[in-house]
Amino acid sequence: MRLFAFVVCFVALQSPQLALAHAKPQVQSPTANAIVSEVKEIRLQFSERLEPAFCTLTVFNAEGQKVVLDKPQINDKTLVVPLPDNLAKGRYTVKWSVVSVDGHRTKSSYQFVLK
């Protein structure tokens, strides 16, 4: 029984990242609070692999109206959403929610300005 307890503790201590794994954004494009003259897509790269069925990204204009977007494209750790060509100048809010393959959900939002 002691050997079993030792093995369980040893394995748990060898892989703490598995218990604490949450997909955190590593790269955002455009970046938070960026002022850009052109933007073709929202691209978020995360620290963990994503579960495509449970990931969302929504963009709102300065008036709080939802921008119509295609479904996010997800490739491993990266989430990409093309933006409409006729996006008006102004402040935009990006809200995202993702689930990593280990089942942990993270969500946040940020803004950028299209000038």
TIZA-416404 format. One record per residue: residue number from 1; z, y, x of N, C-alpha, C in turn. Coordinates in nm, 4 decimals. Layout:
REM residues N
   k       nZ       nY       nX      caZ      caY      caX       cZ       cY       cX
 NUM        Z        Y        X        Z        Y        X        Z        Y        X
...
This chain:
REM residues 115
   k       nZ       nY       nX      caZ      caY      caX       cZ       cY       cX
   1   0.0000  -0.1196   0.0832   0.0000   0.0000   0.0000   0.0000   0.1255   0.0873
   2   0.0757   0.1224   0.1970   0.0776   0.2385   0.2866  -0.0586   0.2600   0.3503
   3  -0.1235   0.1506   0.3856  -0.2571   0.1611   0.4451  -0.3543   0.2245   0.3449
   4  -0.3469   0.1845   0.2196  -0.4335   0.2414   0.1167  -0.4083   0.3919   0.1024
   5  -0.2831   0.4321   0.0964  -0.2469   0.5736   0.0851  -0.2972   0.6510   0.2061
   6  -0.2843   0.5919   0.3248  -0.3316   0.6571   0.4472  -0.4836   0.6770   0.4420
   7  -0.5560   0.5762   0.3997  -0.7026   0.5845   0.3932  -0.7450   0.6918   0.2925
   8  -0.6818   0.6947   0.1767  -0.7150   0.7955   0.0756  -0.6894   0.9357   0.1300
   9  -0.5759   0.9583   0.1923  -0.5444   1.0900   0.2490  -0.6410   1.1261   0.3610
  10  -0.6734   1.0301   0.4448  -0.7647   1.0546   0.5562  -0.9022   1.0968   0.5052
  11  -0.9541   1.0255   0.4074  -1.0853   1.0586   0.3515  -1.0818   1.1954   0.2847
  12  -0.9767   1.2251   0.2112  -0.9654   1.3549   0.1444  -0.9614   1.4695   0.2449
  13  -0.8952   1.4517   0.3563  -0.8862   1.5566   0.4574  -1.0155   1.5718   0.5363
  14  -1.0947   1.4670   0.5453  -1.2203   1.4738   0.6202  -1.3306   1.5465   0.5448
  15  -1.3193   1.5596   0.4135  -1.4263   1.6236   0.3364  -1.3729   1.7270   0.2381
  16  -1.2995   1.8294   0.2850  -1.2471   1.9298   0.1921  -1.3558   2.0139   0.1271
  17  -1.4729   2.0268   0.1921  -1.5787   2.1059   0.1325  -1.6309   2.0459   0.0032
  18  -1.6179   1.9168  -0.0143  -1.6629   1.8554  -0.1388  -1.5777   1.9001  -0.2563
  19  -1.4501   1.9174  -0.2346  -1.3609   1.9569  -0.3429  -1.3731   2.1051  -0.3744
  20  -1.4182   2.1847  -0.2781  -1.4230   2.3289  -0.2963  -1.5645   2.3828  -0.3062
  21  -1.6621   2.2970  -0.3210  -1.8017   2.3397  -0.3188  -1.8376   2.4165  -0.4457
  22  -1.8716   2.5419  -0.4301  -1.9227   2.6255  -0.5366  -2.0470   2.6937  -0.4818
  23  -2.1505   2.7019  -0.5613  -2.2730   2.7672  -0.5175  -2.2494   2.9173  -0.5109
  24  -2.2531   2.9716  -0.3908  -2.2340   3.1152  -0.3697  -2.3653   3.1742  -0.3205
  25  -2.4003   3.2945  -0.3694  -2.5261   3.3538  -0.3241  -2.5209   3.3878  -0.1750
  26  -2.6234   3.3452  -0.1025  -2.6349   3.3745   0.0407  -2.7347   3.4872   0.0643
  27  -2.8412   3.4888  -0.0167  -2.9461   3.5902  -0.0046  -2.9868   3.6322  -0.1455
  28  -2.9980   3.7634  -0.1678  -3.0444   3.8174  -0.2956  -3.1628   3.9089  -0.2676
  29  -3.2663   3.8975  -0.3490  -3.3797   3.9873  -0.3349  -3.4285   4.0255  -0.4739
  30  -3.4270   4.1536  -0.5082  -3.3731   4.2623  -0.4280  -3.2215   4.2502  -0.4133
  31  -3.1684   4.3151  -0.3135  -3.0255   4.3086  -0.2874  -2.9489   4.3950  -0.3871
  32  -2.8196   4.3731  -0.3938  -2.7334   4.4515  -0.4823  -2.7406   4.5985  -0.4430
  33  -2.7563   4.6843  -0.5435  -2.7623   4.8295  -0.5280  -2.8833   4.8785  -0.4498
  34  -2.9835   4.7934  -0.4328  -3.1055   4.8341  -0.3622  -3.1840   4.9342  -0.4468
  35  -3.2545   5.0223  -0.3788  -3.3498   5.1126  -0.4421  -3.4856   5.0712  -0.3877
  36  -3.5699   5.0188  -0.4760  -3.6987   4.9637  -0.4332  -3.8132   5.0330  -0.5058
  37  -3.9278   5.0380  -0.4409  -4.0451   5.0979  -0.5040  -4.1317   4.9919  -0.5719
  38  -4.1077   4.8664  -0.5365  -4.1829   4.7565  -0.5969  -4.0953   4.6318  -0.5974
  39  -4.1041   4.5552  -0.7049  -4.0323   4.4282  -0.7110  -4.1151   4.3313  -0.7957
  40  -4.1439   4.2172  -0.7392  -4.2278   4.1176  -0.8074  -4.1466   4.0015  -0.8626
  41  -4.0264   3.9806  -0.8062  -3.9454   3.8665  -0.8473  -3.7998   3.8899  -0.8119
  42  -3.7145   3.8133  -0.8774  -3.5745   3.8035  -0.8388  -3.5632   3.6703  -0.7662
  43  -3.5077   3.6725  -0.6462  -3.4920   3.5502  -0.5659  -3.3472   3.5443  -0.5180
  44  -3.2807   3.4357  -0.5545  -3.1422   3.4136  -0.5131  -3.1353   3.2807  -0.4394
  45  -3.0789   3.2855  -0.3195  -3.0593   3.1623  -0.2429  -2.9093   3.1362  -0.2355
  46  -2.8693   3.0128  -0.2671  -2.7288   2.9772  -0.2765  -2.6852   2.8846  -0.1635
  47  -2.5550   2.8703  -0.1500  -2.4958   2.7876  -0.0446  -2.5004   2.6387  -0.0767
  48  -2.5205   2.6046  -0.2024  -2.5212   2.4649  -0.2473  -2.6484   2.4363  -0.3270
  49  -2.6863   2.3104  -0.3352  -2.7990   2.2703  -0.4186  -2.7651   2.2963  -0.5655
  50  -2.8658   2.3357  -0.6410  -2.8464   2.3736  -0.7802  -2.8911   2.2634  -0.8754
  51  -2.8271   2.2610  -0.9922  -2.8649   2.1706  -1.1006  -2.9543   2.2506  -1.1956
  52  -3.0870   2.2328  -1.1896  -3.1811   2.3171  -1.2645  -3.1534   2.3288  -1.4138
  53  -3.1086   2.2234  -1.4776  -3.0889   2.2259  -1.6226  -2.9803   2.3241  -1.6672
  54  -2.8945   2.3674  -1.5758  -2.7806   2.4506  -1.6145  -2.7796   2.5860  -1.5448
  55  -2.8939   2.6330  -1.4965  -2.9019   2.7613  -1.4267  -2.9783   2.8620  -1.5113
  56  -2.9244   2.9828  -1.5218  -2.9899   3.0884  -1.5986  -2.9898   3.2180  -1.5192
  57  -3.0874   3.3018  -1.5490  -3.0940   3.4358  -1.4914  -3.1515   3.5269  -1.5984
  58  -3.0838   3.6385  -1.6226  -3.1253   3.7346  -1.7227  -3.1278   3.8724  -1.6584
  59  -3.2269   3.9530  -1.6946  -3.2395   4.0892  -1.6433  -3.2363   4.1849  -1.7617
  60  -3.1577   4.2919  -1.7483  -3.1457   4.3952  -1.8512  -3.1879   4.5288  -1.7928
  61  -3.2576   4.6122  -1.8741  -3.2942   4.7462  -1.8282  -3.1758   4.8413  -1.8476
  62  -3.1961   4.9678  -1.8132  -3.0877   5.0671  -1.8194  -3.0337   5.0859  -1.9608
  63  -3.1155   5.0590  -2.0625  -3.0720   5.0720  -2.2025  -3.0033   4.9459  -2.2528
  64  -2.9905   4.8456  -2.1667  -2.9256   4.7212  -2.2054  -3.0171   4.6228  -2.2754
  65  -3.1481   4.6524  -2.2760  -3.2441   4.5627  -2.3397  -3.2831   4.4520  -2.2425
  66  -3.2915   4.3322  -2.2957  -3.3267   4.2157  -2.2159  -3.4750   4.2206  -2.1787
  67  -3.5041   4.1997  -2.0511  -3.6423   4.1906  -2.0042  -3.6892   4.0477  -2.0285
  68  -3.8067   4.0320  -2.0891  -3.8606   3.8992  -2.1175  -3.9075   3.8368  -1.9861
  69  -3.8516   3.7204  -1.9562  -3.8809   3.6507  -1.8307  -3.9212   3.5071  -1.8569
  70  -3.9921   3.4501  -1.7603  -4.0182   3.3071  -1.7623  -3.8900   3.2342  -1.7243
  71  -3.8891   3.1054  -1.7463  -3.7760   3.0214  -1.7069  -3.7622   3.0248  -1.5538
  72  -3.6397   3.0290  -1.5014  -3.6215   3.0294  -1.3562  -3.6831   2.9058  -1.2900
  73  -3.7422   2.9266  -1.1758  -3.7940   2.8171  -1.0946  -3.6869   2.7854  -0.9911
  74  -3.6476   2.6598  -0.9823  -3.5398   2.6215  -0.8917  -3.5906   2.5162  -0.7948
  75  -3.5693   2.5440  -0.6666  -3.6079   2.4523  -0.5608  -3.4880   2.4353  -0.4690
  76  -3.4155   2.3260  -0.4851  -3.3001   2.2936  -0.4018  -3.1891   2.3983  -0.4178
  77  -3.1814   2.4969  -0.3285  -3.0766   2.5993  -0.3310  -3.1282   2.7364  -0.3740
  78  -3.2559   2.7452  -0.4104  -3.3169   2.8747  -0.4392  -3.3598   2.8848  -0.5848
  79  -3.3281   2.9994  -0.6457  -3.3645   3.0294  -0.7835  -3.4586   3.1496  -0.7788
  80  -3.5760   3.1386  -0.8411  -3.6759   3.2463  -0.8404  -3.7234   3.2704  -0.9828
  81  -3.7316   3.3998  -1.0193  -3.7859   3.4379  -1.1491  -3.8867   3.5506  -1.1263
  82  -4.0145   3.5279  -1.1589  -4.1129   3.6354  -1.1491  -4.0808   3.7450  -1.2514
  83  -4.1057   3.8696  -1.2136  -4.0845   3.9823  -1.3040  -4.2182   4.0290  -1.3594
  84  -4.2165   4.0901  -1.4783  -4.3411   4.1417  -1.5356  -4.4032   4.2492  -1.4458
  85  -4.5369   4.2577  -1.4467  -4.6068   4.3585  -1.3664  -4.5797   4.4999  -1.4151
  86  -4.5532   4.5163  -1.5427  -4.5373   4.6491  -1.6020  -4.3906   4.6927  -1.6112
  87  -4.3074   4.6476  -1.5202  -4.1656   4.6832  -1.5229  -4.1504   4.8343  -1.5019
  88  -4.0828   4.9011  -1.5950  -4.0649   5.0464  -1.5878  -3.9652   5.0844  -1.4783
  89  -3.9770   5.2055  -1.4313  -3.8819   5.2552  -1.3317  -3.7460   5.2699  -1.3984
  90  -3.6408   5.2482  -1.3187  -3.5064   5.2619  -1.3716  -3.4106   5.1606  -1.3112
  91  -3.2891   5.1599  -1.3642  -3.1839   5.0704  -1.3161  -3.1895   4.9394  -1.3946
  92  -3.1742   4.8286  -1.3218  -3.1760   4.6961  -1.3821  -3.0507   4.6188  -1.3428
  93  -3.0028   4.5390  -1.4366  -2.8879   4.4521  -1.4119  -2.9358   4.3080  -1.4159
  94  -2.9007   4.2343  -1.3120  -2.9344   4.0925  -1.3012  -2.8067   4.0133  -1.3265
  95  -2.8084   3.9261  -1.4265  -2.6943   3.8385  -1.4546  -2.7393   3.6953  -1.4319
  96  -2.6639   3.6232  -1.3507  -2.7001   3.4845  -1.3228  -2.5800   3.3928  -1.3426
  97  -2.6128   3.2692  -1.3742  -2.5129   3.1639  -1.3884  -2.5768   3.0366  -1.3364
  98  -2.5094   2.9710  -1.2424  -2.5644   2.8483  -1.1845  -2.4572   2.7403  -1.1812
  99  -2.5047   2.6168  -1.1792  -2.4180   2.5017  -1.1628  -2.4696   2.4264  -1.0414
 100  -2.3807   2.4015  -0.9464  -2.4207   2.3242  -0.8292  -2.4251   2.1764  -0.8670
 101  -2.4882   2.0952  -0.7834  -2.5052   1.9540  -0.8167  -2.3726   1.8800  -0.8298
 102  -2.2641   1.9371  -0.7764  -2.1334   1.8726  -0.7926  -2.0644   1.9142  -0.9223
 103  -2.1315   1.9992  -1.0030  -2.0794   2.0342  -1.1344  -2.0027   2.1642  -1.1437
 104  -1.9848   2.2365  -1.0355  -1.9120   2.3638  -1.0396  -2.0034   2.4780  -1.0830
 105  -1.9562   2.5589  -1.1795  -2.0319   2.6745  -1.2292  -1.9821   2.8008  -1.1587
 106  -2.0774   2.8854  -1.1198  -2.0466   3.0192  -1.0706  -2.1402   3.1156  -1.1413
 107  -2.0943   3.2384  -1.1605  -2.1775   3.3395  -1.2240  -2.1373   3.4770  -1.1754
 108  -2.2312   3.5678  -1.1824  -2.2052   3.7051  -1.1407  -2.3203   3.7926  -1.1875
 109  -2.3148   3.9171  -1.1500  -2.4221   4.0107  -1.1811  -2.4283   4.1170  -1.0728
 110  -2.5417   4.1834  -1.0664  -2.5579   4.2952  -0.9742  -2.6699   4.3836  -1.0271
 111  -2.6843   4.5013  -0.9672  -2.7856   4.5968  -1.0123  -2.8773   4.6365  -0.8970
 112  -2.9966   4.6780  -0.9351  -3.0896   4.7413  -0.8415  -3.1652   4.8495  -0.9179
 113  -3.2308   4.9389  -0.8435  -3.3062   5.0479  -0.9046  -3.4515   5.0366  -0.8612
 114  -3.5417   5.0453  -0.9589  -3.6847   5.0507  -0.9317  -3.7259   5.1971  -0.9442
 115  -3.7723   5.2550  -0.8333  -3.8085   5.3980  -0.8375  -3.9586   5.4190  -0.8411
